[in-house]
Amino acid sequence: MAYPPPLPAVAVHALAIGHGERPSPLVEGIEFSVAPGEIFAIIGCSGCGKSTLLRTMVGLLPLLAGTVLLFGKKMVTVDCAGHGALTRNFSVLFQGGALWTDRTLGENVALPLLRRGGFSPKEVRDLVDCKLSLVGLGAYADFYPHEISGGMARRAALARALALDPPLLFLDEPTSGLDPVAARRLDRLVAELCSCQGMAAVVVSHDLAEIGGIVTRAAFLDANSGTMLDIGSPAALARSPHGAVREFFCENHANPQPEETVP
C-alpha cells in the first residue's frame, strides 16, 4: 500500500515581507519548502531581511502577501485567533538565546512546560534534566546564565526550545558571537537532533562558514533586488549564475575549524 508523502514542515508561497508601521516589501516572491528532518538555511548579507523572514514565518510579523504553511496549516500573526494552536508545532531559538537572567538554567527550561500545563512537578523535573543532559548541561541546572559561558548559554536556550519536543525548530543566528569550537558543537547538536528525531530546522545566518557543514539547502535573499535570488544546496549555490550569490559564497568560504578538545 502506497502512503502519501509527509507534509512539508514549512511551505512558503509567493511571500512578501516587511516591517514597520506602514511597511513596503523588503523582499518579495519568496518560495521554498522544508521537509521533515531537513536543515534549511536562510542566508544573505546584513540587512537583506533574513530575521524579518523568520519573524514572519513564526507569526510575529504580518506577511504582506503570499502564504506560510506549517505542516499544512496556514500561519497567522500573534494577535490572530488560532496562533496559539499553531505554535505547538514549532519552537524558536532567538539570537543570543534570550534566557531569563534571574532564573536558573533549570527554571528557564521548565518555562515552556509550565506554560503548556498538564505536567506534574516530577515530570517537569525529569524533562528538564533530560533536555539539559541532551545538550551536555546535565550538571548545570542550578546555575544562572551569568555563571556560564556564551556557548553554554546558547545550548541552555536550545534545551528550552526543545522542552516540548517540537517537530520544527527555527534558529536566528544561533552561533553568532560564539567561538569556532562552541559554534561547531552547537551545529553538530542541531544536526544530530534532526537526524535522530526527524526534526526540521530553519536556520538564519549571515555566515555560511558557521553552518555550511550541516545545511541541506539554502535560500539566498538579496537586498539590492528585493528578491530571493537563488535556492539550492551549498555546492549548487557556490556555482550560482547570480554574481551576488557567488560573491557571498566566496567571502564566506568555509575554512576548516579546529576540532573540540574539551568534553
C-alpha positions in Angstrom: 0.0 0.0 0.0 1.4 3.4 -1.0 1.3 6.1 1.6 1.2 9.8 0.7 4.4 11.7 1.3 4.6 13.7 4.6 3.5 17.3 4.5 6.4 19.8 4.4 7.3 21.2 7.8 7.3 24.6 6.1 5.9 25.7 2.8 6.3 29.4 1.7 4.4 30.6 -1.4 4.8 34.0 -3.1 5.7 35.6 0.2 6.4 39.3 0.6 7.8 40.5 3.9 8.5 43.9 5.5 8.3 45.7 8.9 7.4 49.0 10.4 4.0 50.8 10.8 3.4 51.1 7.1 5.8 48.5 5.6 6.7 48.3 2.0 8.0 45.0 0.8 11.6 44.3 1.8 11.7 41.0 -0.1 9.1 39.6 -2.5 8.5 36.4 -4.3 9.9 34.1 -1.7 9.2 30.4 -2.5 10.5 27.3 -0.7 9.6 24.3 1.3 11.4 22.4 4.1 10.9 18.6 4.5 10.8 16.9 7.9 14.3 16.1 9.1 15.9 18.8 6.8 18.2 21.6 7.9 17.4 24.6 5.7 19.2 27.9 5.8 18.2 31.5 5.0 21.3 33.3 4.1 22.4 36.7 2.7 24.2 39.8 3.6 23.3 42.0 6.5 20.0 43.9 6.0 18.6 41.6 3.4 15.6 40.5 5.5 16.7 37.2 7.0 15.4 37.8 10.5 12.3 39.6 9.2 11.5 36.4 7.2 11.9 34.2 10.2 9.7 36.5 12.4 7.1 36.5 9.6 7.2 32.7 9.4 6.6 32.3 13.1 3.8 34.9 13.2 5.5 37.7 14.9 5.2 40.0 11.9 2.3 40.1 9.4 3.0 38.9 5.9 2.4 41.4 3.2 1.5 38.9 0.5 1.5 35.1 0.0 1.2 32.3 2.5 3.2 30.4 5.1 2.1 26.8 5.8 3.4 24.9 8.8 2.6 21.2 8.4 -0.2 22.2 6.0 -1.8 24.8 8.3 -1.7 28.5 7.4 0.3 30.6 9.8 -1.4 33.6 11.4 0.1 36.5 13.3 0.3 36.6 17.1 -2.8 38.7 17.6 -5.0 36.4 15.4 -7.2 33.6 16.7 -5.5 30.2 16.2 -1.9 31.3 16.6 -1.5 29.5 19.9 -2.5 26.2 18.5 0.0 26.5 15.6 2.9 27.3 18.0 2.6 23.8 19.4 4.3 22.6 16.2 7.4 24.7 16.4 9.9 26.4 18.7 12.3 29.3 18.2 15.9 29.8 19.3 16.3 33.6 19.1 19.5 35.4 18.5 21.6 35.5 21.7 19.5 32.8 23.4 17.2 35.2 25.3 17.5 33.3 28.7 15.8 34.9 31.7 18.8 36.1 33.7 17.0 36.0 37.1 16.2 32.3 36.6 18.5 29.2 36.8 19.0 27.1 33.6 16.6 24.5 35.0 13.9 27.2 35.6 14.4 28.5 32.1 14.0 25.1 30.5 10.9 24.5 32.7 9.1 27.6 31.5 7.5 26.1 28.3 6.4 23.1 30.3 4.7 25.2 33.0 3.1 27.4 30.4 1.7 24.5 28.5 0.5 22.8 31.7 -0.5 19.2 32.3 2.8 18.1 33.7 3.3 17.0 37.3 6.2 18.5 39.3 8.1 15.3 38.9 7.5 15.2 35.1 8.8 18.8 34.8 11.9 18.0 36.8 12.6 14.8 34.7 12.1 16.6 31.4 14.3 19.5 32.5 17.0 17.1 33.5 16.6 15.2 30.2 16.8 18.3 28.0 19.8 19.7 29.8 21.6 16.4 29.6 20.8 16.3 25.9 22.8 19.5 25.3 25.6 18.5 27.7 24.5 20.6 30.6 23.0 18.0 33.0 25.1 19.2 35.9 24.2 22.9 35.4 20.5 23.0 36.3 21.1 25.3 39.3 23.5 27.7 37.5 22.4 31.2 36.4 23.1 32.5 32.9 25.8 34.8 34.1 27.7 31.9 35.7 28.3 30.1 32.4 30.0 30.7 29.1 28.2 32.1 26.0 28.3 28.7 24.3 26.8 27.0 27.3 24.1 29.7 27.5 23.2 29.1 23.8 22.9 25.4 24.5 20.7 26.0 27.5 18.5 28.1 25.3 18.4 25.2 22.8 17.3 22.9 25.7 14.5 25.3 26.5 13.4 25.3 22.8 13.4 21.5 22.8 11.4 21.2 26.0 8.2 20.3 24.3 9.8 18.1 21.5 8.8 20.4 18.6 8.9 18.8 15.1 10.2 22.1 13.8 12.8 24.5 15.1 13.6 28.0 13.9 17.1 29.3 14.8 18.0 33.0 14.4 21.8 33.4 14.1 22.4 30.5 16.6 26.2 30.7 16.5 26.6 34.5 16.3 29.2 35.7 18.8 30.4 32.2 19.6 34.0 31.0 19.2 34.6 28.4 16.5 34.6 25.4 18.9 31.3 26.4 20.6 29.7 27.1 17.2 30.7 23.7 15.8 29.4 22.0 18.9 26.0 23.7 18.6 25.9 22.9 14.8 26.6 19.2 15.5 23.9 19.1 18.2 21.3 20.5 15.8 22.4 18.1 13.1 22.1 15.1 15.4 18.6 16.2 16.6 17.4 16.4 13.0 18.9 13.1 12.0 17.8 11.1 15.0 14.4 12.7 15.7 13.3 13.8 12.3 13.0 17.4 13.4 13.2 20.0 10.7 15.3 23.1 11.3 15.3 26.5 9.6 18.5 28.4 10.3 19.1 32.2 9.7 22.7 33.0 9.3 24.9 35.7 7.6 28.0 33.4 7.9 27.9 30.3 5.8 31.2 29.1 7.3 29.4 28.6 10.7 26.6 26.4 9.3 27.7 25.1 5.9 28.6 21.7 7.2 25.1 20.8 8.3 22.8 22.5 5.8 20.9 20.6 3.2 19.7 23.5 1.2 19.7 27.3 1.5 17.7 30.3 0.2 19.7 33.4 -0.7 18.0 36.8 0.0 19.2 39.8 -1.9 18.7 43.3 -0.5 19.5 45.1 -3.8 16.9 43.2 -5.9 14.5 42.7 -3.0 14.1 39.0 -4.1 15.0 35.5 -3.1 17.8 35.4 -5.7 18.6 31.7 -5.6 18.0 28.4 -3.8 19.8 25.1 -3.6 22.5 23.1 -1.9 25.6 25.0 -0.7 27.6 23.3 -3.5 25.0 24.4 -6.1 24.8 28.0 -4.8 28.5 28.3 -4.9 28.2 27.9 -8.7 25.1 30.1 -8.9 24.5 32.1 -12.2 24.0 35.2 -10.0 27.2 37.1 -9.2 25.9 38.3 -5.8 25.4 34.7 -4.7 28.8 33.6 -5.9 30.5 36.6 -4.2 28.8 35.8 -0.9 30.0 32.2 -1.0 33.5 33.3 -1.9 33.6 35.7 1.0 32.1 33.1 3.3 34.2 30.1 2.1 34.2 27.5 4.9 37.7 27.1 6.2 38.4 24.0 8.4 37.7 24.8 12.0 39.6 23.2 14.9 38.1 20.2 16.5 36.9 20.5 20.1 39.4 19.1 22.5 37.4 19.6 25.7 34.4 17.4 26.5 
